[in-house]
Amino acid sequence: MIKNYIFDLYGTLLAIRTDEYHLSFWRKMCKVYRQYGIRYKPVELRRKYADLCLKEERLMSDRQYPEINLLNVFSSLLKGKRGNAEEIATLFRASSRLYCFPYENTITVLEKLKKQGKKIYLLSNAQHVFTMKELEDSGLIQYFDGIYISSDYGIKKPDPAFMEILLEKESLKKEECVMIGNDFDSDIATAQACGMKSIFLNTDKHDTAYLHKQSQNKNVRIIESGDIREILKEEEYA
C-alpha cells in the first residue's frame, strides 16, 4: 500500500510560466539595482547574471547534478553594497513570472490524500527563495509533511541522493512511497534510480508515441490525460 506521496512541483502541481529573456524584464531589474546605487544596462545585467550562475555551477563541478543557490548570485550583483539579496530575488521572480497557479483538481486531491491519512512530500528542483512564496501564495504549503528544495541541498533530480535525503530524514520505506511528476528525465528517473514506483502526469500533453516509448518500464504508471485525480486509484499498483 502506498502511504507516502512524493510530488514534484512545477508542471505537476503548479502551472507556471516565466520570461527572463526579454530586455523589458531586465530594464525592470536595472531600476531595482539603481535603488541601491548600482547602475547596470539591461544587456549587461542579463550577461552578468548568466556569468555568475555559470561561475556558481563551476564551483560545484564535483557533482553530477549540482544546484546552485541563486541568492549568491543576487548578492554578487550588489557589488558589495548594502542591500537585501532576498528581497531582490523576490522582485526578480515576481517580475519574470507570467502566471503561477495550481492545476485543476490539485488542491482537491491533496485534501483527499490528507483525509485518507497519507503523508505528502515535495521534492522539487527549484530555488528556495522563489518557491516558498509561491507555495504560500498558491495555498499548497499547508498540505506538505516535508518540503525538499534542491537549492537547499546543492543537488537536484535525477540525482538519487536528493531522494535519499528525503527518505532518510522522514524515515520512509521506498516500497511505501510513490513519486509523482511530469518529467521522465528528472522525476521518473529519480524514482527508478531509487527502486521506487512512480506516476507520470502528462500535463505537457506529450503525444501517444512518446508516452508509449516511455511506458516500457513497469514501475511507472502514465496518466495520459494529466488529470491528477487519477493518482487516487491505488489499485493500479496492487
C-alpha positions as CSV (number, residue, x, y, z in Angstrom):
1,M,0.0,0.0,0.0
2,I,1.2,3.5,-0.8
3,K,1.5,5.6,2.3
4,N,3.7,8.4,1.1
5,Y,3.2,10.6,-1.9
6,I,6.2,12.5,-3.1
7,F,5.4,15.3,-5.6
8,D,7.3,17.4,-8.0
9,L,6.0,20.9,-8.0
10,Y,6.3,22.9,-11.2
11,G,4.4,21.3,-14.1
12,T,2.9,18.7,-11.7
13,L,1.0,20.7,-9.0
14,L,1.6,24.2,-10.2
15,A,1.3,25.6,-13.7
16,I,3.9,28.3,-14.2
17,R,5.5,30.3,-16.9
18,T,8.3,32.8,-16.6
19,D,10.2,35.0,-19.0
20,E,13.7,36.1,-18.2
21,Y,14.8,36.7,-21.7
22,H,13.2,39.9,-23.0
23,L,15.0,43.2,-22.3
24,S,11.9,44.7,-20.8
25,F,12.3,42.4,-17.9
26,W,16.0,43.3,-17.4
27,R,15.1,47.0,-17.6
28,K,12.8,46.5,-14.6
29,M,15.7,44.8,-12.8
30,C,18.1,47.6,-13.6
31,K,15.6,50.0,-11.9
32,V,15.7,47.7,-8.8
33,Y,19.5,47.8,-8.6
34,R,19.5,51.6,-9.2
35,Q,17.7,51.9,-5.9
36,Y,20.9,50.5,-4.3
37,G,23.1,52.9,-6.2
38,I,24.2,50.4,-8.7
39,R,23.9,51.2,-12.4
40,Y,23.5,48.4,-15.0
41,K,22.4,48.4,-18.6
42,P,19.8,45.7,-19.4
43,V,22.1,43.6,-21.7
44,E,25.0,44.0,-19.2
45,L,22.9,42.8,-16.3
46,R,21.5,39.9,-18.2
47,R,25.0,38.8,-19.2
48,K,26.4,39.3,-15.7
49,Y,23.6,37.3,-14.2
50,A,24.2,34.4,-16.6
51,D,28.0,34.6,-16.0
52,L,27.6,34.5,-12.2
53,C,25.2,31.5,-12.5
54,L,27.8,29.6,-14.5
55,K,30.5,30.6,-12.0
56,E,28.5,29.1,-9.2
57,E,28.0,25.9,-11.1
58,R,31.7,25.6,-11.8
59,L,32.3,25.8,-8.1
60,M,30.2,22.6,-7.8
61,S,31.8,20.7,-10.6
62,D,32.4,17.7,-8.4
63,R,28.7,16.9,-8.5
64,Q,26.9,15.3,-11.5
65,Y,23.7,17.3,-10.9
66,P,24.6,20.4,-9.0
67,E,22.0,23.0,-7.9
68,I,23.3,26.5,-7.1
69,N,21.7,28.9,-4.7
70,L,20.7,32.0,-6.6
71,L,20.9,34.1,-3.5
72,N,24.7,34.0,-4.0
73,V,24.2,35.5,-7.5
74,F,21.9,38.3,-6.3
75,S,24.4,39.1,-3.5
76,S,27.2,39.3,-6.0
77,L,25.2,41.6,-8.3
78,L,25.1,44.1,-5.3
79,K,28.8,44.7,-5.8
80,G,29.5,44.7,-2.1
81,K,26.9,47.5,-1.4
82,R,24.5,47.1,1.4
83,G,21.2,45.5,0.1
84,N,18.7,42.8,0.7
85,A,19.5,40.0,-1.8
86,E,16.4,38.0,-0.8
87,E,14.2,41.0,-1.5
88,I,15.8,41.5,-4.9
89,A,15.4,37.8,-5.7
90,T,11.7,38.0,-4.8
91,L,11.2,41.0,-7.1
92,F,13.1,39.2,-9.8
93,R,10.8,36.3,-9.7
94,A,7.6,38.4,-9.4
95,S,8.7,40.5,-12.4
96,S,9.6,37.4,-14.6
97,R,6.5,35.4,-13.7
98,L,3.7,35.5,-16.3
99,Y,1.4,33.1,-14.3
100,C,1.5,30.6,-11.5
101,F,-1.5,28.7,-10.2
102,P,-2.4,25.2,-9.1
103,Y,-3.7,22.8,-11.8
104,E,-7.3,22.0,-11.7
105,N,-8.1,19.4,-9.0
106,T,-4.7,19.7,-7.4
107,I,-6.0,21.0,-4.1
108,T,-9.0,18.6,-4.1
109,V,-6.6,15.6,-4.5
110,L,-4.2,16.8,-1.8
111,E,-7.1,17.3,0.6
112,K,-8.4,13.7,-0.1
113,L,-4.9,12.3,0.4
114,K,-4.7,14.0,3.8
115,K,-8.1,12.7,4.8
116,Q,-7.0,9.2,3.9
117,G,-4.1,9.6,6.3
118,K,-1.4,9.7,3.6
119,K,1.8,11.7,4.0
120,I,2.6,14.2,1.3
121,Y,6.1,15.5,0.5
122,L,7.6,17.9,-2.0
123,L,10.9,17.1,-3.9
124,S,11.5,20.0,-6.3
125,N,14.3,21.2,-8.5
126,A,13.9,24.9,-7.5
127,Q,15.1,27.9,-5.6
128,H,14.0,28.2,-2.0
129,V,13.7,32.0,-2.3
130,F,11.3,31.7,-5.2
131,T,9.4,28.5,-4.3
132,M,8.4,29.1,-0.7
133,K,6.4,32.2,-1.5
134,E,4.8,30.5,-4.5
135,L,3.8,27.6,-2.2
136,E,2.2,30.1,0.2
137,D,0.5,32.2,-2.4
138,S,-1.0,29.2,-4.1
139,G,-2.3,27.7,-0.9
140,L,-0.3,24.5,-1.3
141,I,2.2,24.8,1.6
142,Q,-0.2,23.6,4.2
143,Y,-0.6,20.1,2.7
144,F,3.1,19.1,2.9
145,D,4.5,17.0,5.7
146,G,8.0,17.8,4.4
147,I,9.4,20.2,1.8
148,Y,12.7,19.5,0.0
149,I,14.0,22.1,-2.4
150,S,17.2,21.4,-4.4
151,S,18.8,24.8,-3.8
152,D,18.9,23.9,-0.1
153,Y,21.0,20.8,-0.7
154,G,23.2,21.7,-3.7
155,I,21.9,18.7,-5.7
156,K,18.9,18.1,-7.9
157,K,16.9,15.4,-9.6
158,P,17.7,13.0,-11.2
159,D,20.5,12.5,-8.6
160,P,19.1,9.7,-6.4
161,A,21.0,11.2,-3.5
162,F,18.4,14.0,-3.4
163,M,15.6,11.5,-2.9
164,E,17.7,9.6,-0.4
165,I,17.9,12.7,1.8
166,L,14.1,12.9,1.9
167,L,13.7,9.2,2.7
168,E,16.3,9.2,5.4
169,K,15.1,12.4,7.1
170,E,11.5,11.3,7.1
171,S,12.3,7.6,7.9
172,L,10.3,6.4,4.9
173,K,10.3,2.9,3.2
174,K,10.7,3.0,-0.5
175,E,8.1,0.3,-1.1
176,E,5.5,2.5,0.7
177,C,6.3,5.6,-1.5
178,V,5.4,6.8,-5.0
179,M,7.0,9.7,-6.9
180,I,4.6,11.8,-9.0
181,G,6.0,14.2,-11.6
182,N,5.7,15.5,-15.2
183,D,9.3,14.8,-16.3
184,F,10.7,11.4,-17.3
185,D,14.3,12.6,-17.2
186,S,14.0,14.2,-13.8
187,D,11.1,12.9,-11.7
188,I,10.7,9.4,-13.1
189,A,14.4,8.8,-13.5
190,T,15.0,9.7,-9.8
191,A,12.3,7.2,-8.7
192,Q,13.8,4.5,-10.9
193,A,17.3,5.1,-9.7
194,C,15.9,4.5,-6.1
195,G,13.8,1.5,-7.0
196,M,10.6,3.4,-6.3
197,K,7.3,3.4,-8.0
198,S,6.3,6.5,-10.0
199,I,3.4,8.2,-11.7
200,F,3.9,10.4,-14.7
201,L,1.3,13.2,-15.2
202,N,1.1,14.2,-18.8
203,T,0.5,17.9,-18.1
204,D,2.6,18.9,-21.1
205,K,0.4,16.9,-23.4
206,H,3.1,14.7,-25.0
207,D,1.8,12.6,-27.9
208,T,0.9,8.9,-27.7
209,A,4.0,7.7,-29.4
210,Y,6.3,9.4,-26.9
211,L,4.3,8.1,-24.0
212,H,4.3,4.5,-25.4
213,K,8.1,4.6,-25.7
214,Q,8.3,5.6,-22.0
215,S,5.8,3.1,-20.8
216,Q,8.1,0.1,-21.2
217,N,9.2,0.5,-17.5
218,K,6.8,-1.4,-15.3
219,N,7.5,0.8,-12.3
220,V,6.0,3.9,-13.9
221,R,2.3,4.5,-14.4
222,I,1.4,7.0,-17.1
223,I,-1.6,9.2,-16.7
224,E,-2.0,10.3,-20.3
225,S,-4.8,12.8,-19.5
226,G,-2.6,14.6,-17.0
227,D,-5.6,14.6,-14.6
228,I,-4.2,14.4,-11.0
229,R,-7.4,12.7,-9.8
230,E,-6.2,9.5,-11.4
231,I,-3.4,9.1,-8.8
232,L,-6.1,8.2,-6.3
233,K,-6.7,4.8,-8.0
234,E,-4.3,2.8,-5.9
235,E,-5.5,-0.5,-7.4
236,E,-3.2,0.3,-10.3
237,Y,-0.3,-0.6,-8.0
238,A,-1.9,-3.6,-6.3
